[in-house]
Amino acid sequence: MSNNSESTVDVEEDSLLENDSFTEEQYVERVERDIEKAGKEFKRKSALSESSQQERKKRLQSWNVAIDIVKQFRPVPSSVWRLIYQVFGRENGLTESTPLSFHTVKLLITKAAQDETLAINHAKPDGIDIKAPSYKLTKAVMDIGIDVAAACCYLHAISRRIDSLVDERIWHPLVDDALLRAKIGHFVGGTLPQFGYGRGMLAGFSGRAGLVIQIATGTKKQCTRALEHMARGVPMRNVCFKIYGCDPLEVAAISLVASGCGRDSALGIAGASMKNNTVVSDPNQFLWLAVTSLVEHLRMGTPSEVDEKCWNAFGYSDKRRKDIIETIRRLQRKKHGWNWITLTQSAMEV
């Protein structure tokens, strides 16, 4: 299929999204095609980041494994893919979506709006009677923002999928770390109006989402070995390459694409693991890389290791940098308080 015919199919399917005619079969085909298209682009750009033929071959093999892992995992159901795609599916920014689009996850969104970190807008919906059934959901989405609502859907879907595959005593501390990173990302993204809170949450969460997905799709023996190696201080990337055959950030990147996000997000996140991050040349992609990198180093307590190019992408003064670092330190001491996002929606109603 040519690039033009692929684009035509995508546009046709986008129109189906508008009138609720998107079937489960079309969803599966679309996700498969998005993954394959993204994989080709990732492999091409990744090859440019490695200096030797051996390293390029290793990187290409890693992408192939990461793609297979995500296909096996299937991160989000079609209803959630649709919500995420409607918000984050375009490469050039957020797309328009309505608060009532989130009616299938109403309990999740209204729960999110009760969180003091997320509910920052204190909205008053115009033209809707306060007694109307739609008022509560509309206000909740407006309070947290359409981008944060979509990000919450992704975090919730991944957490619930993990819970169905892995024992809680294993997944809970890993997801707990991922959620703390998401909260750091929410703060960091919020300092960049052109990036935003929701993207910040996705970038932060991705710092551990890939590892969690690898563990969920692997064997118990692989899980035990991976956790033992990391407990001894072996870098996560090295552990995952050795045991699962791929970079966890590549898994996280493919997972975003499979969940409805545009390729810019995935290229930026994957770029954070490349030795030569200059292959991420698009400014929007580089913001994803910069936020992912900054969250990682702030979480690990190594802000001095943040690439100066990443700091420059934020345009912070030296004083602002110090303030950001101190704020994140305080935030980490308070934890995330987002355990509700790992629950079923019925449990949120209690």
N, C-alpha and C positions, 0 to 999 in steps of 0.2 A: 504493500500500500504506500502510495507516495505521500509526501508531507502535506500536499494540498488536499488530497482526499481525506487524510487523517484529520486535518483542521476542519474540513466540512462536516465530518461525522461528529466531532466535538461540538461544533456550533449547533448542529441539529439536536444533539442530546441536551445541550444547554437550554434549548427552547422547550424540551420536554420537562426539564426541571421546573419551568415556570408554571406548567399546568398539571402537575402531579401525575404525569403519565410515564414516569421513569420506572421501568420494571426491574425486578430483581436480577433477571438475566442481563439486562442492559447495564446495570450497576456492576456486575461481576466483570463483564467484558470491558467496561470503561476503566475499571481499576487495573485490570491486567494490562491494558494498553498504556495507561499512564505510567505504570511501573516500568514497562519495557522502554518507553520513550525516554523516561528519566534516566534509566540505567545506561542507555547509550550515551547520553550527554555526560553523565557522571564519569563513565569510564574514559571518555575522550579527554575530559578536563583533568581527571586524576593522573592520566598518563603523562601529562605535561608537568606534573608536580614532582615526579620522581626522576632522579638523575641517571640511574642505571637500568639496563634492560631487565635485570633480575627483580629490581624493586617495582618496575612497571608491571611485570607479569604477576607479582605477588598482589599488587593493588587491584588489578583486573579480576583475579581469582577471588579476592575479598569481596568485591562488588557482586559477583555472581552468587556467592554464598549468602550475602546479606539479602539479596533479592529473593532467593529461595526461602530464607527464614521468614521474611515478611509475608510472602504468599501463603506459607503454612500457618502463620499466626492470625492473619486477617484481623487487623487491629480494631476496626469499628464496623458496626452494622450499617446497612444502606441508609437508614433514616438519619443516622449521625453523620455519615459521609456527606449527605446532602446539605445538612446544616453548615458543616465546616466548609464545604466547597462554595456555598453561597456567600460566605464571608471572606475566606482566605484563598479561594481558588484562582483568582486572577493574579498575574505577575506584577501588575502595576498598582497594586494597592487594594484596600478593602472594597468589597462590593456591597451593594445595597441589599439589605435583608430586613424583614419586619419582625418586631418582637413576637408576634403571634406565630411565626414560623417555628418557635421553640415550644409549641404546645405539648409535644410528645415528651419533653424533658422539663415540664413545668415545675415539678418538685425539686429537681436539681437546681434550676435557675433561681427559684424563690429562696432556696437554702443559701445559695451563693450570695444573694442580695442581703442576707442577714449578717454576712461577714463584714466587719468594719474596715478591713483592708480593701476589699473588692468594691463595696458600695460607696463610691466616692462622689457620685453625681447628685444624689438626693433629688431625683427628678419628680416633676408634677405633670403627668401626661395631660395634654390638652385635648379637649373634644371627647373625652371618655368619662362617663359617669362613674364616680368612685364606687358605686354599688354594682357596676357591670361585671360579669364574670371575667372579662378580659382585662380588667383594670390591674389586678394584682400582678399578672405575668408581664403586662406592658411596662408597669412601673419597675419591676425587678430587672428586666432587660435594660431599661434606660438607666437605672441606678448603677449597674456595673459596666454597661457599655456592650454593644453588640459583639465587639471583638473578644472581650472577656467571656461573654456567654458562650461563644463558639469554642474558645480555648478550654473552658470548663467541661464542655461536652467531650473533647478529646481526652483530657485527663481522666475523666470519669470512665469513659469507654475502655481505655487502656487498663485502668485499675480493676475494673470488673472482669475484663478478659483474663488478666493475670490471675485473679482470684479463682477463676474456674479451672485453671491449669496447674497451679502451684500451691503447696501448703502455705498457710498464712505465716507461720513462723519463719519461713524463708523469704517470702515476698514482702512482708510488712516493713522490715527495716530498709529494704531497697527502695520501695515506693515512697516511704517516709522521706528518704534522702532526695528522691526525685521531686517530691512536692515542695520540700524546702527550697530546692533550686528554682522551682516554678515561682515561688513567692519572691525570691531574690530577683528573678527575671521580671516579675510584675513591677517591682520597684524600679529596676534599671530601665525597662522599656518605657515606663511612665515619664522618665526624664528626657525622653526623645519623642516629641510630638509626631515626628514623621515615621516613627516605628510603632509606639503604642504599648499599652499594658498587655493586651492579649497576645501579641507576637512575643513579647518578653516572656510570658508564661510558657509558651511553646518552646522557645529557645532554651530556657532554664530547665524545663522538664526533660528535654531531649538529652541533656547531659548524662542522664542515667536510664532513660527509657530504653535505649538500645540494649544495654546490659540486661535489664529486666526481661525484655523480649527474648534475648538469647537464652536466658535461663529457663524461661517458660517453654521454649520449643526444644530444649536439649534434654539430655538424660540426667538422672539423679547423680550419676557418677561425675558427669561434667560439672554439674552445679557444685558438688562437694569440692572438687578440685579448684574450681574458679574462686569460690569463697575462701578456701584455705590459702591460695596464692595471694589474694588481695589482702587477707588478714596479716600476711607476712610483709606487706608493703610493696608487692610487685605492682607496677602501674597497670591500671585497668585495661588499657589498650593492648599491652603486651600479653596479658592474661587471656583476653578474648581472642586475639590472633592465634595464640597457641592452642587454646581449647576448642573454640568455636569456628576458627578459620576465617574470621572477618573482624573488621573494626566496628565497635558498638555504635559510633557516631554515624557510620554508613547505614546501619540497621535503623537507627532513629530517623535518618534522612528519608529512607525509603518508606518508613512507616507514615511519615507526614504526607508524602505523595499519595500513598494508598488510602489515606484518610480524607483526601480532598484538598490538601494544601497545594499551592503553586510550587513550581520547581525552584523558584528563587529561594524559598525558605530552606529547602533540602540542600541545595548547592552551598548555601552559606554555612549551614550546620556541618555538612561533610567537610567543607573547607577548613573548619577549625582543627581537623586532624591531619591536614596535609602539611608537609614540610615547607612547601612553597605556596603560601596563601595568596600570592599575587595572581594565581590562576583564577581567583574569584575577583573579576574585574568590575562587574556591575555594581554600582553603588548600593542598590537595595540588597543584593546578595551579601555584600561586605558588611552591611549593618547586622544581618543575621549572624555572620561569622563573629563580628565584634562583640555582640551581646552574649553569644554562646561562650566565647573565650573569657569575657569579663566575669560572667557568672561562675564559671568553673574556677577561676583563680580566686575570686572573692570567697567562694565556698570553701576552698582548700586553704585559705589564709596565705595565699602567695600573690598579692596584688602587684608586687614588684616584677613579676614575671609576665605581666600583661604586655603584649606587643605594643610599642608606641603608636603604631598605625591604628590599632584598635582604640586606644585612648583618644587619638586625634579625630576618629570618626564621630565621637561624642561632642567634641569641641569644649570639653571641660577645662576650666582654669585649674591651676595646681591646688588652690583652696577647695574648689568644688570636688576634685578627685579625693582629697582627704576627707571631706564631709561624706562622700558616697561610701568610702571604705568604712568609716566609723558607723554610719547608719546600718550598713550590712552586718557589721559585727553585733550590733544591738539586736537586729532582726533575728540573727541566728540564735542568740541566747533565748529569745522568746519562742522559738520554734515556729511552725507554720499554722497550727490550729485548723488544718484542713482535712482531718480524718474523715469528715462527713463525705468527702468526694469519693472515697473508696466504698461507700455503702450502696446498697440497692436503693432505688428511688422509694420503694415501699417503706424501707427502714427510715428514710428521711422524713416520712410523714408522721412518725411517732413523736 
